[in-house]
Amino acid sequence: MAEKYLILSRLDDPELIGLWTLDEFLAMVIPFAWGILTQHVLAGLGLAVLCWLALKRAKGGRQTGWLVQVCYWHVPASVMGWKALPPSHCRVLAG
């Protein structure tokens, strides 16, 4: 009997730029662009690889939204530009 419904298994995958997600791509492009602009291409390339590896390690296989949640709890709202949020010591974890 043929399956009546098709359930997509990769619907929630993040959009990719080449082989990387948007945050990984930016973590590599920004240092590399700095290296090009300052005529230190190899230093920029090395820094780009280090930034990418650090981001991959920080994410630990989680989605990008996890980093936003960490910033919500641990970075002051004035730094992130979130003016409508209560201070982190007043927030309560749900769950």
N, C-alpha and C positions, 0 to 999 in steps of 0.2 A: 504494500500500500504506500503510495507516494505521500510525502509530507504535505499537509494542506497549507501550513504557514511557514514563512521564512523569517527566522529571527537572526538579525545581524549580530555578529559577535564582536565587531570592532567599531561599534557606533560611537563609543565614548573616547576613542583614541584622539590625542591632541593633533592639531594641524602641524605638519612638518615643513621645514625649509631645508631642502636637501635631506640630510639624515638626522637633523636636530630639531628640537622643539624651539619655539620662538625665544624663550628665555636662555636656552643654551646657545642659540645662534648669536644673540646679542652679547652674551658673556664672552664670545670669541671675537666678534666683529669689532667691538669697541676698543679693546686693547690692540688689535691688529691695525685698526685705522690710526690709532695714536702712534704706533710704530712707524707707519708709512709717513704720517705728517711730520714726525720728528726725525725722519731718516734713520730710524733704528728698527729696520724691518725684522731682523732676527730676534731682537729683544721683544718686539711687539708680538711676534709669532709665539715665542716662548711664554710670554705672559698670557696670551690668548689660550694656549693649551692648559696652563696652570689654572686660569679662571674657569675653564670648562670642567676640568677635573674636580676642582673645589665645589662647583655647583652640583655636579653629579653626586659627589659624596654628601653634600648637605641635603640634597633631595632624598637620597637613599632609596631610590626606586619609586618614590611617591610622585604624585602629580604636582604641577606648578602651584595649584591652589593651596597646597600645604605650606609653601613658603609665605604666601600672603597671610595665612592664618597665624603663622609664627610671628610675623611682623605685627599683626593686630594685637597679639598678647604681650609682646616683649619690647616693642619700639614705641616711644611716646607718639601720641597722635599728632603733635605739632610737627614732628619730623616727617611723618608720612603724609601730612597734608589732610588728614581726616579730622575735620573740625567738629563733626556731629557726634563723635563717639565719646562715651564717658571714659574717665581715666581707667587704666588697666587694673588698678587695685580695687575698683568698684564693680568690675565685670564678674559674672558668674559663669563657670563652665556648664554647658548643657550636656546632660548625658550621664 
